[in-house]
Amino acid sequence: MTGWNVDTAAGPLGPGTITLVEGSSFCISSANGDIHPELPQGVFFEDTRILSRWNLTVNGEPLESLATKTKEPYRAIFVTRVPRSDGYSDSPLIVERLREVGAGILEHISVQNYSLAPIECVVSLSIAADFADLFEVKDARIQRRWHEFRHTDVESLTIRGIWQEVQKGVVVSAGGADVTPEALTFRTIVPSHGQWGAVVSVVPLVGGASPVAPFIRPNEGEISPRDVRRQEWVSRIPVLHIGNRSIERTLQRSYDDLGALRIEVPDHPDRIVVAAGAPWFMALFGRDSLWASLMALPVDPSLALGTIKTLADRQGSVVDVMSEEEPGKILHEVRLDVSSGLALGGKSAYYGSVDSTPLFVALFGEVSRWGFAKDTIASLLPHVDRALDWIQSDGDKDGDGFVEYERLNDRGLINQGWKDSWDGINFADGRLAEPPIALCEVQAYVYSAYLARSWIAYEAGDVGLANEYRERGAKLKRQFNEQFWLPDRGYYAIALDGKKRKVDACASNMGQCLLFGIVDEDKAPLVAERLMSPEMFSGWGVRTLASGMGAYNPASYHNGSVWPHDNAIIAAGLLRYGFVEQAQRISTALFEAAEYSDGRLPELFCGFSREHFDEPVPYPTACSPQAWAATTPIQLIKGLMGYYADVGHGGLWMDPVLPESYGDLHISNAPMADGRITIDISGPTATIQGLPAGMSFHRGTRPWAADLVEQQRMRGTT
């Protein structure tokens, strides 16, 4: 179906699937470590599958999985055994595969013999590389057939592929192996109660010619480059301890996953951004990367700055119907090396996102307060103004004051907000909304963008521009509360459709509106009540769609599922309006849900009630790790801490409301301006050590942009 969302089009990875990720490279395999070309598996480098078959056999027998342990996001150990040919007794041969992902993979294979006699073993790896695009693999529609060339050397196998004028290649190397065009084979005798081992590496070739880089094997006692990169990351981020050890484990897993999802920008290797998620979205996504870096500001502010700079570099400059690029617009996604026939919009960059542009401005407003160099912030301001120009022109083509979307071609996404599946926006009776569609949360993002620009203008002494955007924000808030509110239902419409009708489904989108302050004070209690009702709150989180709606399906992508990042934003919004108990319930439910997936929150899980299922039901194609799911626990704790910094004004605010069950919180090495601070929270009491010179600590709620803008306005009238 044209416009079917790329997430929902993906087939399930299957039970026991293991995903490893490091930067823009990742590996998907079965539980025994094998990779099968007919499944959505493989080793991927820059969106290309460089290894499509990787099957290990011992004496012709495939391996039986016993256990798998992901040691780091980029490293796992697979423990297997060799089935006996007679099938009657336990096998004495245990095979371990320690795999590490980088620009390719490095795999240590060991065979342990637990029998009383030596055993002759033929250990063989069958290998294939189809160089399929990520989209071809994910959607099970491999279209291109490469002309393949295989070359064997003493200890390596090189596979090259040519399709039209494109060349790609991969080198598989192993000392001591017999190499044929189809496999690497080791012949050995494993002594009684002894073991045998080998190391195999897989490295992609640039343009099908020279290796990208040798997969460095550390010497005895050394650590790998992946570990070095991780240690450098760990040294820069806060060290957190909390009384509740389960929550501490989840937060540590979030740190690890966020570190693994960092990718280098090809044109700026010193600039790091956050990829959207594994396995299928190891690339820069406007919306996802903006939200993830915003949530991660207290952990590593440089991620937000790197994301903004990179999106600014690729900001739209022309009108392109196929890619949906428009002047000033912020992109939806970037793909590194996929064929134009498969990528959204037919190009490496696709701009079909209605919310990336206002979120870009809103995040800039936050980043501008975190103490980055003034010339760096100033250099980005023209991009902010171009984004605001898009919001007021192409983003609002009918001039009604609301930002809407309608895809420009029949290959683009039908829905272009965060609920971008084809059926994600619907009426209460289940009918699909017709475009152009104005989403409620997008108007909240725009409102925040207007206030951010107003505050920045006040800071620069441009009172006229500040007043202009303050007035724009005030007008939008009035219009929003008049035209989106459903007085007979007590909640906001999810959207206005192409005929300006209120799309009356009760959905989670209105919860995000709380965070940005666009909700009128008298309506906030009704919104909070609706969000926490049994129809919306599953016990594990707020559903994307209420259970009484016509399109409700707890096992759907956007019509009844629970998304952790959505809930983190909702919890922060509830806190803004003073609904502390409700925010605590959501936060605690998500931390409890994480316990069922080894401390890692997935992209989403099904919306079945906790009364009927005493653990969260996984969604089959959920990404894990995924950027804004990884940053959700960070955002939850940040929100409950009441944590907010404005380095430019020398202030750090904190108003902790952590539930008693969380215990005391201790954070050291937290970045703040050009220094590091230590935070201790016990109950409602917070203490700070190490604040940089010129900064002071304030106990109480943060100053919101709307309040700051109004204060400046009042000063200007006195």
C-alpha positions as CSV (number, residue, x, y, z in Angstrom):
1,M,0.0,0.0,0.0
2,T,1.4,3.4,-1.0
3,G,2.3,5.5,2.0
4,W,2.2,2.6,4.4
5,N,4.4,3.6,7.2
6,V,7.9,2.0,7.1
7,D,7.6,0.8,10.7
8,T,4.4,-1.1,10.3
9,A,5.6,-2.5,7.0
10,A,8.5,-4.3,8.7
11,G,8.1,-8.0,9.4
12,P,8.7,-9.3,12.9
13,L,12.3,-10.2,13.6
14,G,11.2,-13.4,15.4
15,P,11.7,-14.7,18.9
16,G,15.2,-14.9,20.2
17,T,16.5,-12.4,17.7
18,I,19.6,-10.6,18.8
19,T,20.4,-7.0,17.7
20,L,23.8,-5.4,18.2
21,V,24.5,-1.8,17.3
22,E,27.5,0.5,17.2
23,G,27.0,3.9,15.4
24,S,25.6,3.4,12.0
25,S,26.5,-0.3,11.9
26,F,24.3,-3.1,13.3
27,C,23.9,-6.8,13.3
28,I,20.7,-8.9,13.5
29,S,21.0,-12.6,14.0
30,S,19.2,-15.7,15.4
31,A,19.6,-16.8,19.0
32,N,22.5,-19.1,18.0
33,G,24.3,-16.4,16.2
34,D,23.5,-17.5,12.7
35,I,22.3,-15.1,10.0
36,H,19.8,-16.2,7.3
37,P,19.2,-14.3,4.1
38,E,15.5,-15.2,3.9
39,L,14.9,-13.5,7.2
40,P,15.3,-9.8,8.1
41,Q,18.8,-10.4,9.4
42,G,22.3,-9.5,8.5
43,V,25.3,-7.3,9.2
44,F,24.6,-3.8,8.0
45,F,27.0,-0.9,7.3
46,E,25.7,2.5,6.1
47,D,22.3,1.0,5.4
48,T,23.7,-1.8,3.3
49,R,23.6,-5.5,4.2
50,I,27.2,-6.6,3.8
51,L,26.6,-10.1,5.3
52,S,23.4,-11.9,4.4
53,R,24.5,-15.5,5.4
54,W,26.7,-16.4,8.4
55,N,26.0,-20.0,9.4
56,L,28.3,-21.9,11.7
57,T,28.3,-25.7,11.7
58,V,30.4,-28.3,13.5
59,N,30.7,-31.6,11.8
60,G,27.9,-30.6,9.5
61,E,25.5,-29.9,12.4
62,P,23.9,-26.5,13.0
63,L,24.2,-25.2,16.5
64,E,21.6,-25.4,19.2
65,S,21.2,-22.2,21.2
66,L,21.6,-22.5,25.0
67,A,21.9,-18.9,26.1
68,T,22.7,-15.4,24.7
69,K,24.0,-12.5,26.7
70,T,24.3,-8.9,25.4
71,K,27.4,-7.7,27.2
72,E,27.3,-4.2,25.7
73,P,25.0,-2.8,23.0
74,Y,27.7,-3.7,20.4
75,R,28.9,-7.1,21.9
76,A,27.2,-10.4,22.7
77,I,28.1,-13.9,23.5
78,F,26.2,-16.8,22.0
79,V,26.4,-20.1,24.0
80,T,25.5,-23.1,21.9
81,R,26.0,-26.9,21.7
82,V,26.5,-29.3,18.8
83,P,23.7,-31.8,18.7
84,R,24.7,-35.5,18.7
85,S,24.0,-37.3,15.5
86,D,22.3,-40.1,17.4
87,G,20.0,-37.6,19.1
88,Y,19.9,-39.6,22.4
89,S,22.4,-38.1,24.9
90,D,23.8,-34.7,25.7
91,S,26.4,-33.3,23.5
92,P,29.9,-32.9,24.9
93,L,30.8,-30.0,22.5
94,I,29.9,-26.5,23.6
95,V,30.5,-23.7,21.2
96,E,30.8,-20.0,22.2
97,R,30.7,-17.1,19.7
98,L,31.8,-13.7,21.1
99,R,30.7,-11.1,18.5
100,E,31.5,-7.4,18.4
101,V,30.0,-5.0,15.9
102,G,31.9,-2.0,14.5
103,A,32.6,-1.3,10.8
104,G,31.8,-4.9,10.2
105,I,32.1,-7.6,12.9
106,L,34.8,-9.4,14.8
107,E,33.9,-12.9,16.1
108,H,35.8,-15.2,18.5
109,I,34.7,-18.8,18.1
110,S,35.6,-21.4,20.7
111,V,34.8,-25.1,20.9
112,Q,35.0,-26.8,24.3
113,N,35.2,-30.6,24.6
114,Y,33.7,-32.0,27.8
115,S,34.1,-35.6,26.8
116,L,36.7,-38.1,28.0
117,A,38.2,-38.5,24.5
118,P,39.5,-36.1,21.9
119,I,37.0,-35.2,19.1
120,E,37.8,-34.4,15.5
121,C,35.9,-31.3,14.5
122,V,35.2,-29.6,11.1
123,V,34.1,-26.1,11.9
124,S,32.6,-24.4,8.9
125,L,31.2,-20.9,8.2
126,S,29.0,-20.6,5.1
127,I,29.0,-17.0,3.9
128,A,26.9,-14.8,1.6
129,A,26.7,-11.1,0.9
130,D,23.8,-9.7,-1.2
131,F,24.5,-6.0,-0.6
132,A,20.8,-5.4,-0.3
133,D,19.4,-2.0,0.8
134,L,18.1,-1.8,4.3
135,F,14.6,-1.2,2.9
136,E,14.8,-4.3,0.7
137,V,15.6,-6.5,3.7
138,K,13.2,-4.9,6.1
139,D,10.3,-5.1,3.7
140,A,11.2,-8.5,2.3
141,R,11.2,-7.1,-1.2
142,I,14.8,-7.5,-2.5
143,Q,14.6,-6.2,-6.1
144,R,18.2,-5.8,-7.3
145,R,20.4,-8.6,-8.3
146,W,24.1,-7.9,-8.1
147,H,26.7,-9.4,-10.4
148,E,28.8,-11.2,-7.8
149,F,32.6,-11.9,-7.9
150,R,34.3,-14.0,-5.3
151,H,38.1,-14.2,-4.8
152,T,39.9,-16.4,-2.3
153,D,43.3,-15.8,-0.7
154,V,45.3,-17.8,1.8
155,E,43.3,-16.6,4.8
156,S,40.5,-14.5,3.3
157,L,37.4,-14.4,1.1
158,T,36.5,-11.3,-0.8
159,I,33.0,-10.8,-2.2
160,R,32.3,-8.0,-4.6
161,G,29.1,-6.9,-6.2
162,I,28.3,-4.7,-9.1
163,W,24.8,-3.3,-9.9
164,Q,24.7,-0.7,-12.7
165,E,27.6,1.5,-11.8
166,V,27.6,0.9,-8.1
167,Q,30.3,-1.4,-6.6
168,K,30.3,-2.8,-3.1
169,G,32.4,-5.4,-1.3
170,V,33.3,-7.2,1.8
171,V,36.4,-9.1,3.1
172,V,36.1,-12.1,5.5
173,S,39.4,-13.0,7.1
174,A,40.4,-15.8,9.4
175,G,43.9,-17.2,10.3
176,G,44.2,-21.0,9.9
177,A,41.1,-21.5,7.8
178,D,40.7,-23.4,4.5
179,V,39.1,-20.8,2.2
180,T,36.7,-21.6,-0.6
181,P,34.4,-19.3,-2.5
182,E,31.4,-20.4,-0.3
183,A,32.9,-20.9,3.2
184,L,35.7,-20.8,5.7
185,T,36.5,-24.2,7.2
186,F,38.7,-25.1,10.2
187,R,39.8,-28.7,10.8
188,T,41.0,-29.5,14.3
189,I,41.1,-32.1,17.0
190,V,39.8,-30.8,20.3
191,P,41.4,-32.7,23.2
192,S,39.5,-34.1,26.1
193,H,38.4,-31.3,28.4
194,G,40.3,-28.9,26.2
195,Q,39.2,-26.2,23.8
196,W,40.0,-24.8,20.4
197,G,39.5,-21.2,19.1
198,A,39.6,-19.0,16.1
199,V,39.0,-15.3,15.3
200,V,37.1,-14.2,12.2
201,S,36.6,-10.6,10.9
202,V,34.3,-9.1,8.4
203,V,35.1,-5.6,6.9
204,P,33.2,-3.7,4.2
205,L,35.1,-2.3,1.2
206,V,34.8,1.3,0.1
207,G,33.4,1.4,-3.4
208,G,34.0,-2.3,-3.6
209,A,37.8,-1.7,-3.5
210,S,39.7,-0.9,-0.3
211,P,38.6,-1.8,3.2
212,V,36.8,0.9,5.2
213,A,39.3,0.3,8.0
214,P,40.9,-2.8,9.5
215,F,38.8,-4.2,12.3
216,I,41.4,-3.7,15.0
217,R,41.9,-6.8,17.2
218,P,43.2,-5.7,20.6
219,N,46.3,-7.3,21.9
220,E,46.3,-9.3,25.1
221,G,45.3,-6.9,28.0
222,E,44.1,-4.2,25.6
223,I,40.5,-3.1,25.0
224,S,38.8,-2.7,21.6
225,P,38.2,0.7,19.9
226,R,34.5,0.2,20.6
227,D,35.3,-0.1,24.3
228,V,37.5,3.0,24.1
229,R,34.7,4.9,22.5
230,R,32.3,3.8,25.2
231,Q,34.7,4.7,28.0
232,E,35.2,8.2,26.6
233,W,31.4,8.5,26.5
234,V,31.0,7.2,30.1
235,S,33.7,9.7,31.3
236,R,31.7,12.6,30.0
237,I,28.3,11.7,31.4
238,P,26.8,11.7,34.9
239,V,27.3,8.9,37.3
240,L,23.9,8.1,38.9
241,H,23.0,6.1,42.0
242,I,19.4,5.7,43.3
243,G,18.0,3.7,46.2
244,N,15.8,1.7,43.9
245,R,18.2,-0.7,42.2
246,S,15.8,-1.7,39.5
247,I,15.4,1.9,38.4
248,E,19.2,2.4,38.6
249,R,19.6,-0.6,36.2
250,T,17.1,0.9,33.8
251,L,18.9,4.3,33.8
252,Q,22.3,2.6,33.3
253,R,20.8,0.7,30.4
254,S,19.6,4.0,29.0
255,Y,23.0,5.5,29.2
256,D,24.5,2.5,27.4
257,D,22.0,2.5,24.7
258,L,22.2,6.2,24.1
259,G,26.0,5.9,23.8
260,A,25.6,3.1,21.2
261,L,23.1,5.1,19.2
262,R,25.5,8.0,18.7
263,I,26.6,8.3,15.1
264,E,29.2,10.5,13.5
265,V,28.1,13.0,10.8
266,P,30.0,12.0,7.6
267,D,30.9,15.6,6.6
268,H,31.8,16.5,10.3
269,P,33.4,13.5,12.1
270,D,33.8,15.6,15.2
271,R,30.0,16.2,15.4
272,I,27.9,13.5,17.0
273,V,24.1,13.1,16.6
274,V,21.6,10.5,17.8
275,A,20.3,7.8,15.5
276,A,16.6,7.1,15.7
277,G,16.9,3.4,16.6
278,A,17.9,-0.1,15.8
279,P,17.6,-2.1,13.8
280,W,16.0,-0.2,10.9
281,F,16.6,3.5,11.8
282,M,20.3,3.8,12.4
283,A,20.2,7.3,10.8
284,L,19.5,10.9,11.6
285,F,15.7,11.5,11.9
286,G,14.5,15.0,12.5
287,R,11.7,14.4,15.0
288,D,13.3,11.4,16.8
289,S,16.8,12.9,17.1
290,L,15.4,16.3,18.3
291,W,13.3,14.7,21.0
292,A,16.0,12.3,22.1
293,S,18.7,15.0,22.4
294,L,16.2,17.3,24.2
295,M,15.5,14.6,26.8
296,A,19.2,13.9,27.1
297,L,20.3,17.5,27.7
298,P,21.3,16.8,31.4
299,V,23.4,13.9,30.3
300,D,25.2,15.3,27.3
301,P,24.2,18.7,26.0
302,S,26.6,18.3,23.0
303,L,24.2,15.8,21.4
304,A,21.5,18.5,21.1
305,L,23.9,21.0,19.7
306,G,25.3,18.4,17.2
307,T,21.7,17.5,16.1
308,I,20.7,21.1,15.6
309,K,23.8,21.9,13.6
310,T,23.4,18.9,11.4
311,L,19.7,19.6,10.8
312,A,20.5,23.2,10.1
313,D,23.1,22.1,7.4
314,R,20.4,20.1,5.7
315,Q,17.6,22.6,6.1
316,G,15.3,22.8,3.1
317,S,16.2,25.4,0.4
318,V,14.1,24.6,-2.6
319,V,10.7,23.1,-3.4
320,D,11.0,19.5,-4.4
321,V,7.7,17.6,-4.7
322,M,9.2,14.1,-4.5
323,S,11.4,14.6,-1.4
324,E,8.8,17.2,0.0
325,E,11.6,19.6,0.6
326,E,10.6,23.2,1.1
327,P,12.6,26.3,2.0
328,G,13.2,26.4,5.8
329,K,11.8,23.0,6.4
330,I,13.6,20.5,8.7
331,L,14.0,17.0,7.3
332,H,12.3,13.8,8.4
333,E,15.1,11.4,7.8
334,V,18.5,10.9,6.1
335,R,19.7,7.6,4.6
336,L,23.4,7.0,4.0
337,D,23.5,4.6,1.0
338,V,20.2,3.3,-0.2
339,S,18.9,3.2,-3.8
340,S,16.7,6.1,-4.8
341,G,13.9,3.7,-5.8
342,L,13.4,2.5,-2.3
343,A,14.0,5.5,-0.1
344,L,11.1,7.8,1.0
345,G,10.9,10.6,-1.5
346,G,13.4,8.9,-3.8
347,K,16.4,10.7,-2.3
348,S,18.8,10.3,0.6
349,A,17.0,13.0,2.5
350,Y,13.2,13.1,2.9
351,Y,11.3,16.1,4.4
352,G,7.8,14.6,5.0
353,S,7.5,15.7,8.6
354,V,5.2,18.4,9.9
355,D,6.7,18.6,13.4
356,S,10.5,18.5,12.9
357,T,10.5,22.2,12.0
358,P,8.8,23.6,15.1
359,L,10.6,21.1,17.3
360,F,13.9,22.4,15.8
361,V,13.1,25.9,17.0
362,A,11.8,24.7,20.4
363,L,15.0,22.7,21.0
364,F,17.1,25.6,20.0
365,G,15.3,27.7,22.6
366,E,16.4,25.1,25.3
367,V,19.9,24.7,23.9
368,S,20.5,28.5,23.9
369,R,20.2,28.5,27.7
370,W,22.8,25.7,28.3
371,G,25.9,27.9,28.1
372,F,27.3,27.2,24.6
373,A,29.5,29.8,23.0
374,K,27.5,32.9,22.0
375,D,28.9,32.9,18.4
376,T,27.8,29.3,18.0
377,I,24.2,30.2,19.0
378,A,24.3,33.3,16.9
379,S,25.4,31.3,13.8
380,L,22.3,29.1,14.1
381,L,19.8,31.9,14.5
382,P,19.3,32.5,10.8
383,H,18.3,28.8,10.5
384,V,15.8,29.3,13.3
385,D,14.3,32.3,11.5
386,R,14.1,30.3,8.2
387,A,12.3,27.6,10.1
388,L,9.8,30.1,11.5
389,D,9.3,31.4,8.0
390,W,8.3,27.9,6.9
391,I,5.9,27.6,9.8
392,Q,4.1,30.7,8.7
393,S,4.1,30.0,4.9
394,D,4.4,26.5,3.5
395,G,3.5,25.1,6.9
396,D,0.3,27.0,6.9
397,K,-0.7,27.1,3.3
398,D,-4.3,28.2,4.0
399,G,-3.3,30.9,6.4
400,D,-5.6,29.9,9.2
401,G,-2.9,30.1,11.8
402,F,-2.5,26.4,12.2
403,V,0.3,24.2,10.8
404,E,-1.1,21.4,8.6
405,Y,0.3,18.6,6.4
406,E,-0.7,16.9,3.2
407,R,1.8,14.8,1.4
408,L,3.0,16.2,-1.9
409,N,3.3,12.9,-3.8
410,D,1.8,9.4,-3.6
411,R,5.0,7.9,-2.3
412,G,5.3,10.0,0.8
413,L,4.0,9.3,4.2
414,I,0.2,9.8,4.4
415,N,0.5,11.0,8.0
416,Q,3.4,13.2,8.9
417,G,3.3,13.7,12.7
418,W,4.8,11.3,15.1
419,K,1.9,9.0,14.6
420,D,2.9,8.5,11.0
421,S,1.2,5.1,10.2
422,W,-1.4,5.4,7.5
423,D,-4.3,4.9,9.9
424,G,-2.9,6.8,12.8
425,I,-5.3,9.8,12.7
426,N,-8.9,9.0,13.0
427,F,-12.3,10.1,14.3
428,A,-14.0,8.6,17.4
429,D,-16.0,6.3,15.1
430,G,-12.8,5.0,13.4
431,R,-13.1,6.9,10.2
432,L,-9.8,8.2,8.8
433,A,-9.1,11.9,8.8
434,E,-8.6,13.4,5.4
435,P,-5.8,16.0,4.8
436,P,-4.7,18.7,5.1
437,I,-4.5,17.8,8.8
438,A,-3.6,20.1,11.7
439,L,-2.5,18.0,14.7
440,C,-3.1,19.3,18.2
441,E,0.4,18.7,19.5
442,V,2.0,20.3,16.5
443,Q,0.3,23.6,17.4
444,A,1.7,23.2,20.9
445,Y,5.2,22.8,19.3
446,V,4.6,25.9,17.2
447,Y,3.5,27.8,20.3
448,S,6.7,26.9,22.1
449,A,8.7,27.9,19.0
450,Y,7.1,31.4,19.0
451,L,7.8,31.9,22.7
452,A,11.4,30.7,22.3
453,R,12.0,33.2,19.5
454,S,10.3,35.9,21.5
455,W,12.6,35.3,24.5
456,I,15.7,35.1,22.4
457,A,14.7,38.5,20.8
458,Y,14.2,40.0,24.3
459,E,17.6,38.8,25.3
460,A,19.1,40.5,22.2
461,G,17.3,43.7,22.9
462,D,15.0,43.4,19.9
463,V,11.8,44.4,21.7
464,G,9.8,44.7,18.5
465,L,10.5,41.2,17.3
466,A,10.0,39.9,20.8
467,N,6.5,41.4,21.0
468,E,5.7,40.1,17.5
469,Y,6.3,36.5,18.4
470,R,4.7,37.0,21.9
471,E,1.6,38.1,20.2
472,R,1.7,35.3,17.7
473,G,1.9,32.8,20.5
474,A,-0.9,34.4,22.4
475,K,-3.1,34.4,19.3
476,L,-2.3,30.8,18.6
477,K,-3.1,29.8,22.1
478,R,-6.5,31.5,21.9
479,Q,-7.3,29.9,18.5
480,F,-6.2,26.5,19.7
481,N,-8.4,26.4,22.8
482,E,-11.4,27.7,20.8
483,Q,-11.1,25.4,17.8
484,F,-9.6,22.1,19.2
485,W,-11.5,21.9,22.5
486,L,-14.5,19.5,22.6
487,P,-16.6,20.9,25.5
488,D,-19.1,18.0,25.5
489,R,-16.3,15.5,25.8
490,G,-13.9,17.3,28.1
491,Y,-10.8,16.8,25.9
492,Y,-9.0,18.2,22.9
493,A,-9.6,16.9,19.4
494,I,-6.5,15.1,18.0
495,A,-6.7,17.2,14.9
496,L,-8.6,19.4,12.5
497,D,-9.2,17.7,9.2
498,G,-9.2,19.2,5.7
499,K,-12.7,20.6,6.1
500,K,-11.7,22.1,9.5
501,R,-13.8,19.5,11.4
502,K,-12.7,18.4,14.8
503,V,-11.2,14.9,14.6
504,D,-12.8,13.8,17.8
505,A,-10.9,10.7,18.8
506,C,-9.6,10.6,22.4
507,A,-5.9,10.2,21.9
508,S,-2.7,10.8,23.8
509,N,-1.6,13.7,21.6
510,M,-3.4,16.2,23.8
511,G,-1.1,15.1,26.7
512,Q,1.9,16.4,24.8
513,C,0.2,19.8,24.6
514,L,0.5,20.1,28.4
515,L,4.3,20.3,28.3
516,F,4.3,23.3,26.1
517,G,1.8,25.3,28.0
518,I,-0.8,25.8,25.3
519,V,-3.6,24.3,27.4
520,D,-5.8,26.7,29.2
521,E,-5.6,26.4,33.0
522,D,-9.3,25.6,33.3
523,K,-9.1,22.7,30.8
524,A,-5.9,21.1,32.2
525,P,-7.7,19.2,35.1
526,L,-10.1,17.6,32.6
527,V,-7.3,16.6,30.3
528,A,-5.4,15.0,33.2
529,E,-8.5,13.2,34.3
530,R,-9.1,11.8,30.8
531,L,-5.4,10.7,30.4
532,M,-5.5,8.8,33.6
533,S,-8.9,7.2,33.0
534,P,-9.2,3.4,32.5
535,E,-9.8,3.9,28.8
536,M,-6.5,5.7,28.4
537,F,-4.2,4.4,31.2
538,S,-3.5,0.7,30.7
539,G,-1.6,0.3,34.0
540,W,1.7,0.3,32.1
541,G,1.2,3.8,30.6
542,V,-1.1,6.1,28.7
543,R,-2.4,4.5,25.5
544,T,-2.1,6.2,22.1
545,L,-5.9,5.9,21.7
546,A,-8.7,5.3,24.2
547,S,-10.1,1.8,24.4
548,G,-13.6,3.1,23.6
549,M,-12.6,4.5,20.2
550,G,-13.7,2.9,16.9
551,A,-10.1,2.4,15.7
552,Y,-8.8,1.0,19.0
553,N,-6.6,-2.0,18.8
554,P,-4.2,-2.7,21.7
555,A,-1.8,-4.5,19.3
556,S,-1.7,-1.7,16.7
557,Y,1.2,0.7,16.1
558,H,-0.5,3.9,16.9
559,N,-4.1,3.1,17.8
560,G,-4.0,1.8,21.3
561,S,-0.4,0.9,22.0
562,V,1.8,2.5,24.7
563,W,4.8,4.5,23.7
564,P,7.3,5.3,26.5
565,H,8.5,8.6,25.0
566,D,4.9,9.8,24.6
567,N,4.3,9.0,28.2
568,A,7.5,10.8,29.3
569,I,6.3,13.9,27.6
570,I,2.9,13.6,29.1
571,A,4.3,13.1,32.6
572,A,6.4,16.3,32.1
573,G,3.3,18.1,31.0
574,L,1.3,16.9,34.0
575,L,4.1,18.2,36.3
576,R,4.0,21.6,34.6
577,Y,0.3,21.9,35.5
578,G,0.8,20.6,39.1
579,F,-0.5,17.1,38.6
580,V,2.3,15.4,40.6
581,E,0.6,12.2,41.6
582,Q,-0.5,11.4,38.0
583,A,3.0,12.0,36.7
584,Q,4.4,9.7,39.4
585,R,2.0,7.0,38.4
586,I,3.1,7.1,34.8
587,S,6.7,7.2,35.7
588,T,6.5,4.3,38.1
589,A,4.5,2.2,35.6
590,L,7.1,2.7,32.9
591,F,10.0,1.8,35.2
592,E,8.1,-1.3,36.3
593,A,7.5,-2.2,32.6
594,A,11.2,-1.9,31.9
595,E,11.9,-4.7,34.4
596,Y,10.3,-7.2,32.0
597,S,12.8,-6.4,29.2
598,D,16.1,-6.4,31.2
599,G,15.9,-2.7,32.0
600,R,15.4,-1.5,28.4
601,L,12.2,0.2,27.4
602,P,11.3,-0.7,23.8
603,E,10.0,1.8,21.2
604,L,6.4,0.7,22.2
605,F,4.5,-2.1,23.6
606,C,0.9,-3.3,23.3
607,G,-1.9,-1.5,25.1
608,F,-3.5,-4.5,26.9
609,S,-4.7,-3.7,30.4
610,R,-2.5,-4.6,33.3
611,E,-5.5,-6.2,34.9
612,H,-5.6,-8.8,32.1
613,F,-1.8,-9.2,31.5
614,D,0.5,-8.9,34.5
615,E,3.4,-7.9,32.3
616,P,3.7,-5.7,29.2
617,V,2.9,-7.4,25.9
618,P,5.7,-6.8,23.4
619,Y,4.9,-5.2,20.0
620,P,6.4,-7.5,17.4
621,T,8.3,-4.9,15.3
622,A,9.3,-2.5,18.0
623,C,12.8,-1.0,17.7
624,S,15.1,-1.8,20.5
625,P,17.3,0.1,21.4
626,Q,15.5,3.1,20.2
627,A,16.6,6.7,20.8
628,W,13.6,8.4,22.5
629,A,12.8,5.2,24.3
630,A,16.4,5.1,25.6
631,T,16.1,8.7,26.8
632,T,12.6,8.2,28.4
633,P,14.0,7.1,31.8
634,I,16.3,10.1,31.8
635,Q,13.4,12.4,31.0
636,L,11.2,10.8,33.7
637,I,13.9,11.3,36.4
638,K,14.7,14.8,35.1
639,G,11.0,15.7,35.3
640,L,10.6,14.4,38.8
641,M,13.7,16.3,39.9
642,G,12.2,19.5,38.5
643,Y,15.6,20.0,36.9
644,Y,16.2,23.1,34.7
645,A,19.2,25.2,33.9
646,D,19.6,28.6,32.4
647,V,23.4,29.2,32.3
648,G,23.0,32.6,30.6
649,H,21.1,33.9,33.6
650,G,23.3,32.0,36.1
651,G,20.5,29.8,37.5
652,L,19.8,26.1,38.2
653,W,16.3,25.2,39.4
654,M,15.2,22.1,41.1
655,D,11.9,21.1,42.8
656,P,12.1,17.3,43.5
657,V,9.0,15.2,43.7
658,L,10.5,11.7,43.4
659,P,8.2,9.0,44.8
660,E,9.4,7.5,48.2
661,S,9.8,4.1,46.6
662,Y,12.6,5.5,44.4
663,G,14.9,6.2,47.4
664,D,17.6,8.8,47.6
665,L,19.3,10.0,44.4
666,H,23.0,10.9,44.0
667,I,24.4,12.2,40.7
668,S,28.0,13.2,40.2
669,N,29.9,14.4,37.1
670,A,26.7,16.1,35.7
671,P,27.6,18.7,33.0
672,M,26.8,22.3,33.8
673,A,28.2,25.1,31.7
674,D,32.0,24.6,31.6
675,G,32.0,22.5,34.8
676,R,30.7,19.4,36.6
677,I,28.3,19.4,39.5
678,T,27.1,16.9,42.1
679,I,23.4,16.5,43.0
680,D,21.9,14.9,46.1
681,I,18.2,14.5,46.6
682,S,16.5,13.0,49.6
683,G,12.7,13.4,49.6
684,P,11.9,17.1,48.8
685,T,15.4,18.3,49.7
686,A,18.1,18.9,47.0
687,T,21.7,20.0,47.5
688,I,24.1,21.0,44.8
689,Q,27.9,21.0,44.9
690,G,30.4,22.4,42.4
691,L,28.3,25.0,40.6
692,P,30.4,27.1,38.2
693,A,31.2,30.6,39.2
694,G,28.4,33.0,38.6
695,M,25.6,30.4,39.0
696,S,23.2,30.0,41.8
697,F,20.8,27.3,42.9
698,H,17.1,28.0,43.2
699,R,14.7,25.7,45.0
700,G,11.3,25.7,43.3
701,T,9.7,25.3,39.9
702,R,11.5,26.4,36.7
703,P,10.6,29.7,34.9
704,W,8.8,28.8,31.7
705,A,9.3,30.8,28.5
706,A,5.8,32.2,28.7
707,D,6.4,33.5,32.1
708,L,9.8,35.0,31.1
709,V,8.3,36.7,28.0
710,E,5.4,38.1,30.1
711,Q,7.9,39.5,32.7
712,Q,9.9,41.2,30.0
713,R,6.7,42.7,28.5
714,M,5.6,44.0,31.9
715,R,9.1,45.5,32.4
716,G,8.7,47.3,29.1
717,T,5.5,48.9,30.0
718,T,6.6,50.3,33.4
